[in-house]
Amino acid sequence: MFSQNEILLFIRNHLQSKGWVLFDRPAAALSFKLYDSAVGKKEAQVYFSGDQFNWCLSGLYQSQGRNILETESVLIPKDCSATCLRDLCGLFLQNIESVIA
């Protein structure tokens, strides 16, 4: 089982390797990425939270007056393996790219 700091470090490194910009002092939002849209550049953000059993990655990207990433959250079991963590982070980012595209 990984500590919260280890999970955050892994997720931040994974996001950065996929072109996301890390916030200097992350709070709830870990990183952001700018996307071209019909109205210019728009920002997507990745958030990290957790409860007793799971960590959660969620996203925010406003389009047409709502967060189009609200259904793309991924639960990460606190007792997951490194492979599972990598796969879930990859799935989360793949889903975000698909929804925003």
C-alpha positions as CSV (number, residue, x, y, z in Angstrom):
1,M,0.0,0.0,0.0
2,F,1.3,3.4,-1.0
3,S,1.3,6.5,1.2
4,Q,-0.7,9.6,0.0
5,N,2.6,11.4,-0.8
6,E,3.8,8.4,-2.9
7,I,0.5,8.3,-4.8
8,L,0.6,12.1,-5.4
9,L,4.2,11.9,-6.6
10,F,3.4,9.1,-9.0
11,I,0.2,10.9,-10.3
12,R,2.0,14.2,-10.7
13,N,4.9,12.6,-12.6
14,H,2.5,10.7,-14.8
15,L,0.4,13.9,-15.6
16,Q,3.6,15.9,-16.3
17,S,4.9,13.1,-18.7
18,K,1.6,13.5,-20.7
19,G,1.9,17.2,-21.2
20,W,0.1,18.5,-18.1
21,V,1.5,21.5,-16.3
22,L,1.9,21.0,-12.5
23,F,0.7,23.7,-10.2
24,D,3.6,25.0,-8.1
25,R,1.7,24.5,-4.9
26,P,-1.0,22.0,-5.6
27,A,-4.0,22.0,-3.3
28,A,-7.0,20.1,-4.6
29,A,-6.0,20.8,-8.2
30,L,-2.8,19.0,-9.2
31,S,-2.3,20.2,-12.7
32,F,-3.8,21.8,-15.8
33,K,-3.6,21.6,-19.6
34,L,-4.7,24.1,-22.2
35,Y,-6.8,23.0,-25.1
36,D,-7.7,24.8,-28.3
37,S,-11.4,25.4,-28.7
38,A,-13.7,27.4,-31.0
39,V,-13.5,30.3,-28.5
40,G,-9.8,30.1,-27.9
41,K,-7.7,28.4,-25.3
42,K,-9.5,26.7,-22.5
43,E,-8.1,25.1,-19.4
44,A,-8.8,21.6,-18.0
45,Q,-7.8,20.8,-14.5
46,V,-7.1,17.5,-12.6
47,Y,-8.2,17.1,-9.0
48,F,-7.1,14.6,-6.4
49,S,-9.2,13.5,-3.4
50,G,-9.8,10.5,-1.3
51,D,-11.7,8.7,1.4
52,Q,-11.1,5.8,3.7
53,F,-10.9,3.2,0.9
54,N,-10.1,5.0,-2.4
55,W,-8.2,7.9,-4.0
56,C,-10.1,9.7,-6.7
57,L,-8.9,11.6,-9.8
58,S,-11.4,13.9,-11.3
59,G,-11.4,16.6,-13.9
60,L,-12.8,20.0,-14.7
61,Y,-13.4,21.5,-18.1
62,Q,-16.2,23.9,-18.7
63,S,-18.0,23.6,-22.0
64,Q,-21.5,24.7,-22.9
65,G,-22.1,25.9,-19.4
66,R,-21.2,22.6,-17.6
67,N,-18.2,20.5,-16.5
68,I,-18.0,17.9,-19.3
69,L,-15.5,15.8,-17.3
70,E,-17.9,15.3,-14.3
71,T,-18.5,11.7,-15.3
72,E,-14.9,10.8,-16.0
73,S,-13.6,10.4,-12.4
74,V,-11.5,7.3,-11.6
75,L,-11.4,5.6,-8.3
76,I,-8.0,4.2,-7.3
77,P,-8.1,1.6,-4.5
78,K,-5.7,2.5,-1.7
79,D,-4.3,-1.0,-1.8
80,C,-3.7,-1.1,-5.6
81,S,-0.4,-2.2,-7.2
82,A,1.9,0.1,-9.1
83,T,0.7,-1.4,-12.3
84,C,-2.9,-0.8,-11.4
85,L,-2.1,2.8,-10.5
86,R,-0.4,3.4,-13.8
87,D,-3.3,1.8,-15.7
88,L,-5.9,3.8,-13.9
89,C,-4.1,7.1,-14.4
90,G,-3.7,6.2,-18.1
91,L,-7.4,5.4,-18.4
92,F,-8.3,8.6,-16.7
93,L,-6.2,10.7,-19.1
94,Q,-7.4,8.7,-22.2
95,N,-11.0,9.4,-21.2
96,I,-10.3,13.1,-20.7
97,E,-8.7,13.5,-24.1
98,S,-11.6,11.6,-25.7
99,V,-14.3,13.8,-24.1
100,I,-12.5,17.1,-24.8
101,A,-11.6,16.2,-28.4
